[in-house]
Structures are given as structure tokens and as C-alpha cells.
Amino acid sequence: MRPRSFDVLIVGAGHGGAQAATALRQQGFEGRIGVIGDEPEFPYERPTLSKDYLAGEKTFARILIRPESYWAERDIEMLTGRLVVGVDAAAHTVALSSGDRVRYGQLIWATGGRPRKPSWAGAALRGVHMVRTRADVDLLRSELDTASEVVVVGGGYIGLEAAAVLTKLGKRVTVLEVLDRVLARVAGETLSRFFEAEHRAHGVEVRLGVSPAEFVGEAGQVRGVRMADGEVIAAQIVIVGIGIVPAVEPLVAAGAAGHNGVDVDAFGATSLSDVFAVGDCAAHLNPFGAGARIRLESVQNAHDQALTVAKVIVGKPEPYHALPWFWSNQYDLKLQTIGLSIGYDEALTRGAPAARSFSVVYFRNGRVIALDCVNATRDFVQGRALIGGPPPLDRAKLADSATPLKLVAA
Amino acid sequence: MSQLVVISRGGRQTVIDAVGGQSVMENIKEAGLDELLALCGGVCACATCHVYIDPAFGGLLAPIGEDEDDLLSGSAHRRPESRLSCQIPFDDRLAGLTCQIAPED
């Protein structure tokens, strides 16, 4: 049988893959578009998985990125439930786990990542969960009724958001973080200490600088987490949120350059001809990232990189230059981040964390590079204009939350 | 079901059967209209579901919230009739509501 063939084949049906297909049609692309996803579902919103969807406040139908009928209406073929296991860049084909091949003119790799698997003994016990897919969260939800104690391994955004939801659902939650503060990889210390205090105030036990020794169970079901000193923290559910591993093995095996994900240039192109990558798995020189090659795990980045590649494909190339933004909801706290704080050398707190409305302004070489805004949407909006602006700014004004940021920028 | 009239950026009008209990944003998305990005999924964390609402319906809408107001103030295309469509729950009183999708920022 002749392999299926698409002018543009998109591997990955998450935010990046969905947006790549949509943007191509919006840009007037008339060729054949196929989207391969390894999950059975059509594209859906992932950030809600650790928030409203986990809380049971939204049905699955409400988190679809587009209605199911949309894709056929736009003549975008959705090949769900299929896993790409190989890429032949010379032949312009991908191989599926079923053994089938699919031919492409241009390939957009948008596979994101898989949750980093716990290496501790007992990780395969029932009740040990990760939060990356709808199936992960449906399984987790199905066990909530019979669980009263939860251990969350990892104090990043996923872990903390899950901790907030489960605490609100009445579970006794313990968060274990190996570093000396939560959110250590993504935020400054002020923000870390604030969220640590908030979780504690809501009844979460936050343990820092610790790591499980093993997950212990009975009859295949997790019963707790054993710590290095022998203590066992009882848990009927363990959630592991220790980051993702970019899902790029087939591309790297095909020769694509990259050590952490796959490297792309400012137009989303990998080192393989006619192969692009977008989203969580794409290591790029972010214009707001101090020249570092980074992967950004966010909806904004997946979306905007997909748009960049769609424009290249339709012959209207513009280098990727989107200002990063991000959000996280925990309890009644809305965190909104603008810019990238990577490599900051100074941080200033604007307003008082005790008031539960404040912002952290990050600097590098005297210039503002990012803001983390907690219940401070106005700072999130107005702070945009400060990023990359010339020094010097009036630090006293900047620290005074009564002075709107738009007046500081002037 | 009640109708919601959506006008695209290019001026194309679509009449959709809107579902109560969901936001105007969700109704627009479910109709397959893809100009509306609604990237944050409806939690009032971005401004990518910006629409212009028929002023005749202004009195029937939930008042604009502080965060919504702040997010809209960041748009170069804000008008008096601007709203974030994720912040407007649809109900039968809004039957016939017209909203136009605002230009992208």
C-alpha cells in the first residue's frame, strides 16, 4: 500500500500542533495537512489539567481547543491514537508504531514532552500518578473518593497547582521538594517563599530539601512514601511532578541537532531540511532569554512558535520574537508572569506579599527582564512596557505599588 | 437555545445557537470560529478573547471586573464596548446579542 502523504505533517496534537494547523489554514495554506497525536483525543487544553479539570469543575468537552468537527471542516486530517517512532529525513517519511509510514513535504514536530518518570522503587504501584494527559487526570480523579492523604513529589507549578486543588477537595496534602524552596527553577525567592507560606496556611505540609527514598505499597496499591530517615508519610495517592523530558527521540535518531530537546533557529527550523519544531520540545535562542538556548514550557510559546512556522511555510517568514507570558492559579491567587527571569541579577518586590497582591520585578544589568505578578493584573499589563527598556528606572517608584507602572516607564 | 451573532474581523457574520451556562467565549469557540484564541482557556489571565459587544446589551451584562478591565487596558484596540468574552456568561436574556471579534494585539 502506498503511504499516506501530506504536504505538511504535524506530529503532536497539543497546543503547538493544533495551532500550527489552524494558523496554516488562516494564512491561506491550501495543501494537505495531517496531524498525528499519540493520545486518542482531539487537541485539548493542557494547563487546566492541574487546575479546573482536576477539580472536576470543567467537563472534557469544555477544554477542547476546537470542537471536534472543526478539523474536518478545515480539511485538517486528525490521526489520533498513533505514535511516531521513527523519522527518515531523506525519504521524508515518518514511521508509526503500527509499522505504517506517512510521507511529508514539510514536517512540524510538536510533541512536547513526557513527564519525567520517578526512579524510586514502587513507582509502578497503583495510586502513583503523573499529570500530563487527560487520561492521567481521569485516572487520578477516579481514585479521589477513596483517598484522604496525598503526597506530591515536586514543588513546581504542576505539583503546587495539584496540591491547591486537592487541598480544596479536603485531602491532606504533603509536598516534597528536593531543593530548598518551591518553584526554585522558575521564580525568585520572594515568590517561592510566598507560595510556600500560602500552601502552609491552607493546610499543606511543605517539606523542603527532601526526596523520597521509595514508594511503599500493599497488594500493588501505594500506601505511602518512605523518606531517607525511614519515616513513612501515609498516602493513598502520590503525584509526581518533577518536570518533563522532551519527546524528540525519533528526530534526534534521524540526525537532528539538540541536547535538550531539538535545536531550532529563529524560524523554527531544525538542522534537518523541511523539518521544524515548536513548543515545549524546541530549544531556541529566545530573544528575551539573555542569549541562552532554552526550551519554554508554556502555551504562549507553543502557540507563537507554531504561528512562526506557519508563516515560514506560506512564504511570509518572520523570526520568533514573542514576549513570553505565563499564568498559574492556586487557591484564590492568580500568578501572571511576563518576560523571562532567566539570569536575573537583581529582584525588587513591588507592594507587600502580606497583602496578597504584589509583583516581583527582575533585572539583568539594570534592565527589567520579567515580572511575576500575584493578584496584580495591572502590573502584568503595564509591566510589559518596562521589559528591555533602558535603565535607569526610578527604583523607589517601581517599588511603590501605588504608582502605576505606566508612570514608572515614562 | 438562543442565538448569538458573531462578526469576524473581516466582517463576516455568523449566527450561532448559544448554550446557556457557558461563556460567550466558549460559545464562539464551539461554533468553530477560530479567530478567537482564548489562550488561557477562560480564566481571565490574558486578553486573547477580546470582543466588541453591541452597546444595546450593555445593561444586561455582568459588570466588567477589575482584572478584565486591566487586561483590556493593555489592548491597543480597546473601545468603550470592549469585553473579554470569557467573562460574559451566556443566558437567554442575551438572545440576539451581537459581538465582533476585536483585532489581534
Interface residues (C-beta under 8 A of the other chain):
Chain A: T22 Q26 E45 P47 T48 K51 D52 R62 I63 R66 P67 S69 Y70 E73 R74 V299 Q300 H303 W325 W327 N329 K334 Q336 T377 R378 F380 V381 Q382 R384
Chain B: Q22 E26 K29 E30 A31 G32 D34 E35 L37 L39 C40 G41 V43 C44 A45 C46 E66 D67 D70 L71 S73 G74
